[in-house]
Amino acid sequence: MDRRTFVKSVGLSLTMGATSSACAKEKRPAVRKTSSTSRVAVMTDAGVRKNGGLNAGRVKALLDRAIKGAFGSSDATSGLGGIVGAADVVGVKLNCLAGPPLSPTREFTDALVAALVSAGVAPGRIVFFERGERDIRKGGFEVGGGGEQPAFLGNDSRGAGYERELAVSGQVGSCLSRILTKSISVLINVGVLKDHNLAGVGVATKNLFGLIHNPNKFHEYGCDPFVADVLAFPVVQKKLRLSLVDALTAQYHGGPGYLPGYAWEMNGILASQDPIALDRVAWDVIENERRKKSLKTLTEENRAPKWIRTAASRGLGLDDLSKIKIIREG
């Protein structure tokens, strides 16, 4: 796939992309301004599984409830309508590192497409992407698409790639994904609920490491302050509007890879406009499951996600549970 084909496949030209971004900026300000409270939706449904698989209708209903809870809106469509529109190209950053079942499911991505379409985004203006095509395939998806269908691409897809010039945020110096910088006007971050052997938790914000060309360089010191630095990139702050977590299957130990002995069927979806608040709540969910299994806390194992506090101290989100409104159902 060459550059011309890639651009056509996701439904924009560079001029259109710039116009879409400008329209998005004019109509909708960046989400994460310092505020007194944040909303995190934690939705579960024990009936989401059917005959050893997933009930697509129940997954869609669960995602709709999570989006509604994150925005405090009357329904998912009106909530999403505040952050996306017909002029936008929506990029969805997946996390397929662990493969099924500890990566976003097809039922989840289909439900997200349906939700975005209901908010006015044409399917051909939705781009699901990952670090590389290998990750897309590992997650159970086919690389390609576009036209009138959502595209599934890697940063290594021909015509995509990374910016040539180094961008610097705090202690992170990286070349950013051109899908992020050039092809989309809105970013939705889709992670999974799991612990991480170095970062503590690998739920929402850590997934943004897939936007840089050299994430392997930033895993020392429990990824602190590097996760916060990546979140702080101006283009990420400008375009990231929503974080979602496929927690249908979750893992409390042994991450980021999938270890079935430490996984459980949470049958949940989490959502928030504040990725740091979401990660703080997810940390508690993981710790609660670890207590049930008589495991040490992440702090006792010397891998507490300290970068959450670092990010909050910079005004990138909230980590004070007293200021986070958790909406639970299920």
LUMMITOR-803756 format. One record per residue (C-alpha): x negated, y, z; residue number from 1; residue in one letter. Coordinates in steps of 0.2 Angstrom, whole numbers, padded with zeros to 4 digits. Each point is the difference from the previous one (the first is absolute). Example, Ala and Ser with C-alpha at 12.3 -4.5 7.8 and 13.67 -1.06 7.14 Angstrom:
<sites>
(site (-0062,-0022,0039),1,A)
(site (-0006,0017,-0003),2,S)
</sites>
This chain:
<sites>
(site (0000,0000,0000),1,M)
(site (-0008,0016,-0006),2,D)
(site (0002,0017,0008),3,R)
(site (0014,0005,-0013),4,R)
(site (0009,-0016,0003),5,T)
(site (-0001,0001,0019),6,F)
(site (0006,0018,0000),7,V)
(site (0015,-0004,-0011),8,K)
(site (0004,-0016,0010),9,S)
(site (0003,0010,0016),10,V)
(site (0011,0012,-0009),11,G)
(site (-0011,0016,0000),12,L)
(site (-0013,0010,-0008),13,S)
(site (-0013,0010,0009),14,L)
(site (0009,0016,-0004),15,T)
(site (0017,-0008,0006),16,M)
(site (-0009,-0007,0016),17,G)
(site (-0006,0018,0004),18,A)
(site (0017,0006,-0003),19,T)
(site (0008,-0013,0011),20,S)
(site (-0012,0004,0014),21,S)
(site (0003,0018,-0001),22,A)
(site (0019,-0003,0000),23,C)
(site (-0002,-0011,0015),24,A)
(site (-0011,0012,0009),25,K)
(site (0013,0014,-0003),26,E)
(site (0015,-0009,0005),27,K)
(site (-0007,-0011,0014),28,R)
(site (-0014,0006,0012),29,P)
(site (-0013,-0013,0006),30,A)
(site (0008,-0011,0013),31,V)
(site (-0012,0000,0015),32,R)
(site (0000,0017,0008),33,K)
(site (-0003,0001,0018),34,T)
(site (0016,-0003,0009),35,S)
(site (0007,-0004,0017),36,S)
(site (0007,-0017,-0004),37,T)
(site (-0001,-0014,-0013),38,S)
(site (0012,-0014,-0005),39,R)
(site (-0004,-0018,-0001),40,V)
(site (0013,-0013,-0006),41,A)
(site (-0003,-0018,0006),42,V)
(site (0014,-0010,-0008),43,M)
(site (0001,-0019,0001),44,T)
(site (0013,-0013,-0006),45,D)
(site (-0001,-0018,0005),46,A)
(site (0011,-0005,-0015),47,G)
(site (-0012,0007,-0013),48,V)
(site (-0007,-0018,-0003),49,R)
(site (0010,-0013,-0010),50,K)
(site (-0004,-0018,-0004),51,N)
(site (-0018,0003,0004),52,G)
(site (-0001,0015,-0011),53,G)
(site (0006,0018,0001),54,L)
(site (0017,0007,-0003),55,N)
(site (-0003,0014,-0012),56,A)
(site (0017,0009,0004),57,G)
(site (-0004,0000,0019),58,R)
(site (-0018,0006,-0004),59,V)
(site (0007,0015,-0010),60,K)
(site (0013,0004,0014),61,A)
(site (-0015,-0001,0013),62,L)
(site (-0011,0012,-0010),63,L)
(site (0015,0012,-0003),64,D)
(site (0003,0000,0019),65,R)
(site (-0019,0003,0003),66,A)
(site (0000,0015,-0012),67,I)
(site (0015,0007,0007),68,K)
(site (-0007,-0001,0017),69,G)
(site (-0016,0008,-0005),70,A)
(site (0008,0015,-0007),71,F)
(site (0015,0001,0012),72,G)
(site (0011,0001,-0016),73,S)
(site (0017,-0006,-0003),74,S)
(site (-0007,-0013,-0012),75,D)
(site (-0016,-0006,-0009),76,A)
(site (0004,0009,-0016),77,T)
(site (0002,0017,0008),78,S)
(site (-0015,-0002,0011),79,G)
(site (-0011,-0005,-0015),80,L)
(site (0008,0014,-0010),81,G)
(site (-0009,0013,0011),82,G)
(site (-0017,-0006,-0005),83,I)
(site (0002,-0007,-0018),84,V)
(site (0009,0006,-0016),85,G)
(site (0002,-0005,-0018),86,A)
(site (-0016,0011,-0005),87,A)
(site (-0011,-0010,0012),88,D)
(site (-0011,-0015,-0004),89,V)
(site (0000,-0010,0016),90,V)
(site (-0016,-0010,0004),91,G)
(site (0003,-0015,0013),92,V)
(site (-0017,-0005,0008),93,K)
(site (0002,-0019,0005),94,L)
(site (-0010,-0010,0011),95,N)
(site (-0002,-0018,-0007),96,C)
(site (-0017,-0004,0008),97,L)
(site (0006,-0015,0009),98,A)
(site (0012,-0007,-0013),99,G)
(site (0017,-0007,0003),100,P)
(site (0008,0000,0012),101,P)
(site (-0010,0014,0009),102,L)
(site (0002,0012,-0014),103,S)
(site (0015,0010,-0007),104,P)
(site (0012,-0012,-0007),105,T)
(site (0009,0000,-0017),106,R)
(site (0016,0002,0009),107,E)
(site (-0007,0016,0009),108,F)
(site (-0007,0008,-0016),109,T)
(site (0016,-0004,-0009),110,D)
(site (0010,0009,0014),111,A)
(site (-0011,0015,-0001),112,L)
(site (0002,0002,-0018),113,V)
(site (0019,-0001,0002),114,A)
(site (-0001,0013,0014),115,A)
(site (-0011,0012,-0011),116,L)
(site (0011,-0002,-0015),117,V)
(site (0015,0004,0011),118,S)
(site (-0009,0016,0004),119,A)
(site (-0002,0005,-0018),120,G)
(site (-0017,-0008,-0005),121,V)
(site (-0001,-0010,-0016),122,A)
(site (-0007,-0017,0002),123,P)
(site (-0014,0004,-0013),124,G)
(site (-0006,0015,0011),125,R)
(site (-0004,-0012,0015),126,I)
(site (-0018,-0007,0001),127,V)
(site (-0004,-0013,0013),128,F)
(site (-0019,-0001,0001),129,F)
(site (-0014,-0008,0010),130,E)
(site (-0019,0001,0002),131,R)
(site (-0002,-0012,-0015),132,G)
(site (0010,-0011,-0012),133,E)
(site (-0007,-0015,0010),134,R)
(site (0010,0007,0015),135,D)
(site (0016,0002,-0010),136,I)
(site (-0001,-0018,-0006),137,R)
(site (-0004,-0006,0018),138,K)
(site (0016,0008,0006),139,G)
(site (0010,-0010,-0013),140,G)
(site (0003,0014,-0012),141,F)
(site (-0004,0001,-0019),142,E)
(site (-0012,0014,-0006),143,V)
(site (0008,0011,-0013),144,G)
(site (0018,0006,-0002),145,G)
(site (0004,0018,-0004),146,G)
(site (0011,0007,-0013),147,G)
(site (0017,-0002,0007),148,E)
(site (-0006,-0011,0014),149,Q)
(site (-0011,0003,0016),150,P)
(site (-0018,-0002,-0004),151,A)
(site (-0012,-0011,0011),152,F)
(site (-0018,0006,-0001),153,L)
(site (-0017,0000,0008),154,G)
(site (-0012,0014,0002),155,N)
(site (-0011,-0011,-0012),156,D)
(site (0013,0000,-0013),157,S)
(site (-0006,0007,-0017),158,R)
(site (0005,0018,-0001),159,G)
(site (0001,0002,0019),160,A)
(site (-0016,-0001,0010),161,G)
(site (-0007,0013,0012),162,Y)
(site (-0005,0018,-0001),163,E)
(site (-0018,0003,-0005),164,R)
(site (-0003,0014,0013),165,E)
(site (-0002,-0004,0019),166,L)
(site (0014,0007,0011),167,A)
(site (-0005,0003,0018),168,V)
(site (0012,-0001,0016),169,S)
(site (-0009,0000,0016),170,G)
(site (-0013,-0014,0000),171,Q)
(site (0008,-0008,-0015),172,V)
(site (-0007,0003,-0017),173,G)
(site (0008,-0010,-0014),174,S)
(site (0007,0001,-0018),175,C)
(site (0019,0000,0001),176,L)
(site (0012,-0011,-0010),177,S)
(site (0005,0008,-0016),178,R)
(site (0017,-0008,0002),179,I)
(site (0001,0011,0015),180,L)
(site (-0007,0016,-0006),181,T)
(site (0006,0000,-0018),182,K)
(site (0014,-0012,-0003),183,S)
(site (0013,0003,0014),184,I)
(site (0008,0014,0009),185,S)
(site (0007,-0009,0015),186,V)
(site (-0009,-0014,0010),187,L)
(site (0009,-0013,0010),188,I)
(site (-0011,-0011,0011),189,N)
(site (0006,-0018,0003),190,V)
(site (-0010,-0010,0012),191,G)
(site (0003,-0016,0010),192,V)
(site (0000,-0002,0019),193,L)
(site (-0016,-0008,0006),194,K)
(site (-0015,0002,0011),195,D)
(site (-0017,0003,-0007),196,H)
(site (-0016,-0007,0006),197,N)
(site (-0009,0017,-0002),198,L)
(site (0013,0014,0000),199,A)
(site (0011,-0008,0013),200,G)
(site (0016,0001,-0010),201,V)
(site (0002,0000,-0019),202,G)
(site (0017,0006,-0002),203,V)
(site (0003,0016,-0009),204,A)
(site (-0014,0013,0000),205,T)
(site (-0014,-0013,-0002),206,K)
(site (0008,-0005,-0016),207,N)
(site (-0005,0017,-0007),208,L)
(site (-0018,-0007,-0001),209,F)
(site (0006,-0007,-0017),210,G)
(site (0000,0018,-0007),211,L)
(site (-0019,0001,0001),212,I)
(site (-0014,-0009,-0010),213,H)
(site (-0011,-0004,0015),214,N)
(site (0011,-0006,0015),215,P)
(site (-0014,-0013,0005),216,N)
(site (-0011,0015,0006),217,K)
(site (0013,0006,0013),218,F)
(site (0003,-0015,0012),219,H)
(site (-0012,0004,0013),220,E)
(site (0005,0007,0018),221,Y)
(site (0017,-0008,-0002),222,G)
(site (0003,0010,-0016),223,C)
(site (0000,0016,0011),224,D)
(site (0001,0014,-0006),225,P)
(site (0000,-0007,-0018),226,F)
(site (0019,-0005,-0001),227,V)
(site (0004,0017,0006),228,A)
(site (-0012,0008,-0013),229,D)
(site (0008,-0009,-0014),230,V)
(site (0018,0005,0006),231,L)
(site (-0007,0018,0000),232,A)
(site (-0005,0001,-0018),233,F)
(site (0010,0015,-0007),234,P)
(site (0008,-0010,-0014),235,V)
(site (0006,-0013,0012),236,V)
(site (0008,0013,0011),237,Q)
(site (0008,0008,-0015),238,K)
(site (0007,-0016,-0008),239,K)
(site (0003,-0012,0014),240,L)
(site (0019,0001,0005),241,R)
(site (0005,-0016,0008),242,L)
(site (-0008,-0016,0008),243,S)
(site (0008,-0016,0000),244,L)
(site (-0005,-0017,0008),245,V)
(site (0006,-0017,-0006),246,D)
(site (0001,-0009,0017),247,A)
(site (0010,-0015,-0006),248,L)
(site (-0015,-0010,0004),249,T)
(site (-0012,0008,0012),250,A)
(site (-0017,-0005,0009),251,Q)
(site (-0006,0004,0017),252,Y)
(site (-0018,-0007,-0001),253,H)
(site (-0013,-0005,-0012),254,G)
(site (0004,0013,-0013),255,G)
(site (-0002,0007,-0013),256,P)
(site (0000,-0017,-0009),257,G)
(site (0015,-0011,0002),258,Y)
(site (-0001,-0013,0014),259,L)
(site (0016,-0009,0002),260,P)
(site (-0004,-0006,0018),261,G)
(site (0001,0019,0005),262,Y)
(site (0015,0005,-0011),263,A)
(site (0018,0002,0005),264,W)
(site (0016,0003,-0009),265,E)
(site (0004,0018,0006),266,M)
(site (0013,0002,-0014),267,N)
(site (-0002,0018,0001),268,G)
(site (-0004,0016,-0010),269,I)
(site (-0007,0016,0008),270,L)
(site (0001,0017,-0008),271,A)
(site (-0006,0018,0004),272,S)
(site (-0006,0016,-0008),273,Q)
(site (-0014,0001,0013),274,D)
(site (-0012,-0015,-0003),275,P)
(site (-0009,0003,0017),276,I)
(site (0016,-0001,0010),277,A)
(site (0004,-0016,-0010),278,L)
(site (-0017,-0007,0004),279,D)
(site (0002,0004,0018),280,R)
(site (0017,-0009,0002),281,V)
(site (-0007,-0014,-0010),282,A)
(site (-0014,-0002,0012),283,W)
(site (0012,-0002,0014),284,D)
(site (0009,-0013,-0010),285,V)
(site (-0016,-0010,-0003),286,I)
(site (-0005,0001,0018),287,E)
(site (0017,-0006,0006),288,N)
(site (-0002,-0015,-0011),289,E)
(site (-0018,-0003,0007),290,R)
(site (0007,0001,0018),291,R)
(site (0012,-0014,-0005),292,K)
(site (-0014,-0011,-0005),293,K)
(site (-0011,0005,0015),294,S)
(site (-0013,0008,-0011),295,L)
(site (-0011,0015,0006),296,K)
(site (0005,0017,-0005),297,T)
(site (-0009,0008,-0015),298,L)
(site (-0008,0012,0013),299,T)
(site (-0006,-0014,0010),300,E)
(site (-0007,-0008,-0016),301,E)
(site (-0009,0017,-0004),302,N)
(site (0010,0003,-0016),303,R)
(site (0013,0012,0005),304,A)
(site (0005,0011,-0015),305,P)
(site (-0009,0016,0006),306,K)
(site (0002,0008,-0016),307,W)
(site (0019,0003,0004),308,I)
(site (-0005,0012,0014),309,R)
(site (-0013,0008,-0012),310,T)
(site (0013,0003,-0013),311,A)
(site (0013,0006,0012),312,A)
(site (-0013,0013,0007),313,S)
(site (-0002,0007,-0017),314,R)
(site (0019,0003,-0002),315,G)
(site (0002,-0014,-0013),316,L)
(site (0014,-0009,0010),317,G)
(site (0006,-0004,0017),318,L)
(site (-0006,-0013,0012),319,D)
(site (0009,0005,0016),320,D)
(site (0014,-0012,0002),321,L)
(site (0010,0012,0010),322,S)
(site (0001,0011,-0016),323,K)
(site (0004,-0014,-0012),324,I)
(site (0018,-0004,-0002),325,K)
(site (0001,-0019,-0004),326,I)
(site (0016,-0006,-0008),327,I)
(site (0002,-0018,0003),328,R)
(site (0014,-0012,-0007),329,E)
(site (0001,-0018,-0001),330,G)
</sites>
